[in-house]
């Protein structure tokens, strides 16, 4: 049996062993039983809800807004299913992506156990939850923001940001649920980058009082776990084919660029000054983006990712070599 170098499955047009790895013939192999439509949709729904969990457990009181039409205390803000504000848009997008990524992982695990899922049904369940959350939050925001052009632009930006997150989440879910090695690697990378924004919110919920007693071990794990996930994915993917090489390079570049883009976005959009002067948003964000590419621990993350990826690649290459080497004849 000749494996396909892209996805690890037998390549078409080559001889296939009449028995599977358990030694049973295909006629006696366990038949594939697709997950029912209702169960598949439910997986998407539950995954999306779990993605929103860091916000749902806080009580869902909308964060304070800079352009709210009335002076309101934090406890007086209305309830919302997403924490949309200029300070937490990135976190909202991360919750959406993480929920969809979780659905993709579950779908892949189910398929590996003989229970394949229809990804479009699972995606429909996830998008239904995320769409309802976005619509309810948008209505709440529209009802409370001041009546001005900047408020309308602000609301449109919040909605557009979450919509982009929903689309990215669907792509990540598809990559994790169905793609070969290259596609899965890229999907894992973006899922890990979303996790990097999701985990801090889980530990320090939006709107809660700042916590200064978080163990250093926990803080380090939150900071480095996404980097290690990406590094292992790159090492697993390798550069054996053009597609895999491109996927590894894209993943490494994403690890470098996306966190810097998040820092720049939070700086520009989270400023009251730039909200008053939208034309200054792009120049300010660009300046911070260029600076953050070589600061905020980015070089260290890149170095660690490359080292871990190389180590994983070497270990996997050695394991494959040992597996493919014929056993020596007994003397």
N, C-alpha and C positions, 0 to 999 in steps of 0.2 A: 504494500500500500504506500503510495507516494503522497506525502502531505502537501497541501497548497501552502506556499511560503507566506501568503498574505493573511490567511485566516486560520491556519492550523487544521483544516478539514481536508479529507481526501480530495485530490484534484481529479476533475473529470477527465476521462480518457485513459486512465491508468488502471492496472489490475487492482482489484480490491479483494482482500482476504475474505473467504466465505464465512469466517467466524468473527465475532466481535471480540473485544479485549477480555471478556469474561469467559471465552471459550465456547459460547453457545452460538449456534447458527442463527442467522437473521430470522428464520421462521419461528425460533423459540425466544427471540428477544422480546422484551417488554414493549407492547404497542404504545405509540404516542397518543396521549389523551389531552387534547387542547383544553386549557382552562376555560370554563364557561364564560359567556359574555358578561353575565352579572358579576361574577367574581373578578373578571378582568377590570371592569369599570370600578369596582369597589377598591381594587388595589390602587388605581390611580387616585381615587378620592381620598383614601386613607393616607397615601404618600404625600399628597398636596397638603393635607391638614397637618401632618407631622412636620412638613417644611415650615409651616407657619407657627409651629409650637412655641418658639422663643417669644413670639408676640402674644399669642393667645393666652399664655399662662400669666401675663402681666395684668389682665383685666381689660385690655384693649382700649384704654383711654387714649384718644388721639393726642399726639405730641403738640405742644404749643406751636403756633404759627406766627411768623413775623408780621404777616399782613392780615391777621384776623380782624374782623370788623369791630369787635368789642373787646375791651380788656377782660380777660378771663383767667382765673387761676387754673393751675394744672388739673385739679380735681373736677373743675367745671367743664372741661372739654368733653365733647360727645364721644360715644363709642364708635370705633371703626375697626374693620377686619384687617386693615393693613396700617402700619405706622408711617403713613406718608407725610413727609416734611422734607425741607431742604437739608436737614441733618441726617435723615435716615432713609433716603431713597435707595442708596446702595444696599443697605441692609434688607429693604423690602424686596429688591430684585434678587438678592442672594437667597432669601427664603423661598421665592418662587422656583429658582433654578435647583436648589437642593431638594425640594419636594419632587420635582420631575426626575432628577437624577436617582433618587431613591426608588422611584417607580421603575426606572430602567434596570437598576441592579436586581430588583425583585423579579422582573420579567426574565432577565438572563438566567437567574438561578432556577426559576421555574422551568424554563426550556431545557436546562441541563439535566433536570430530573424527569424529563419526559412529559412535561406539562407546558407546551409552548403557548404563548399568549399572542393576541392580536394587539400590536402596539397602538394602533389607531384608537382602539377602544380604551386602552389604558390612558392614552393621552387625552381622550375626550373626558374621562373622569377627572383627571388632574386639572385640565383647562376649565372645566365647569366650576370647580371650587375656586380656582384663582380668578376666573372672570367675575364670579359673584362677589368675591372679596374686593376686587378692584372697583366694580360698579358701585357697591355700597359705600366704599370709602370716597369715591369721587363725588357722590351725591352729598355726603356729609361735608366734604371740603367746599363744594360749590355753595352750600347753604350758609357757611360760616365766614368765608373769605370776603374781604372788602370788594365793593363793586368798582373795579378799575381794570385798565388794560394789563397792568403788570400781574394782577391776580389771575386774569384769564390765561396769560402766558404761563404763569407758574403752574396752574392747574393742568394745562395741556402738557407741560413738561413732565409733571408727575405721572400722568396717565401714559404718556409715550414711553417713559422709562420702564414702567412695569410691563407694558406690552412687549417691549424688546426683551425683557427678562422671560416672559412667557414663551416667546419664540425660541430664545436660546435654550430654555429648559426643554422644549420639545426636541430640539436637535441633540441635546445631551442625552435625553432619554432614549432616542433612537440609536445613538452611537453606543450607549452602554447596553442596550437591549438586543441589538442585532448585528452591529458592524463587526468587521474583522479586526485584526490586531491594530492596524494603523488608525482606523476610525475610533476604536475603543480608547486608544491612547489619548487622542485629542479630546474625546468626550470626558475621560477621567481628569484631564488637565483642567478643563473649565469647571467641572464639578468640584474639584479641589480648591480652585480659586474662589468659587462661591462659598465653599465650606470655610475658607479663611475669614469671610465676613459674617458667616452664620454662627460660628462657635463663640466669638466674643459676645454676641447678642444673647446667646444662651446663658453665658456666665454672668454678664452684666446686662440685664434686660433694659430695653428702652424705657425711659421715664422713671426707672428706679433710682434710688439714692446710690451714689458712687460707692463701690466696695473697695476697701484698702487692705482687706485681709485675705485676698486670694493667694493660695500657696504659689510659690515661684515655680514649682514643678508643673502646676496646671497652666500657668501663663506661658511657660516655655513650650508645653505640649500644643497649646492653641496656636502659637506662632510658627512652630516647626512641622506640625503634622501635615498640613497641606503641601508643604515643600517636599516632604519625604514621599507623600503619595505620588506627586508628579515625578520625582526622581525614580521611584520604583517603576512607574509606568513607562518612562523613557528607557530604562534599562531592559525592561521586558520587551519593549517594541524593537529596540536596536536599529540597525541601519542595513539589514541584510538585503533589502530591496529598495527601489527608489521611493515607493509609497511609504515604507516604514521610515526611511531616512527623512523624508519631508515631514512626516508626522512628529518625529523626534525633535526636529529643528523648530517646528511650529510650537510645540509644547514648551520648549526651552525659552523661546522668544515670548510666549504668553506669560510665563513665570516672571520674566523681566519687565514686560511692558504693562500688563494689566494692573498689578498693584500700584505702579506709579500713576497710571491713569486714574485709579480710584482716589489716590491722595489728591491729585490735582482737581478732580471733580468736586470732592468734598470741600476743598479749600475755596473754590470759586463759588459754588452754589450755596455753600453754608455761610456766606458772608452777607450781612445786612447791607453793606455798602454796595456790593456788586448787584444785589437785588434791585437797588435803586437805579443803578446804571448798567443795564444788561450789556451794553456795547463793550464794557470792560471785562466781561466774563472770559471770553476766549483768550485775550492777551495774558490775563492773570493766570488762568489755568495752564496755558502753554508754558509760561515761565516756571511754574511750580513743577509741571511734568518733567521738564528738562532737568531740573535740579534733583528731583526724586529718583531719576534713573540711576544715579550714582550715589544715592544716600539712603537713609532709612533702612539700612541693613540689606539692601538689594544685592550688592556684590557678594555678601556672605551667603545669601540664599542661593545665588547662582552657583557659587563654588561648591557648596554642599550638595546641591542637586546634581551637578556634573560628576562629582566624586562618587556619590551613591549610585547614580545611573551606571557609571563604568563598572563599579563593583558588582552590581546586580547582573549586568551584561556578562561579565566574566564568569560569575557563578553559574548562570544559566547555560552559557556556552560549554563550560566544563561538564555540567550535568548531562547535556545533550550528547556530548562526545562520549561520555562513559556509557550512556544508554545505547548508543549506536555502535559501540565497539563490540565485535563478536567475542564471546567467551573463549578463553584459551582452552585448547584441548588438554584433557587430563593426561599426565605423563603415564 
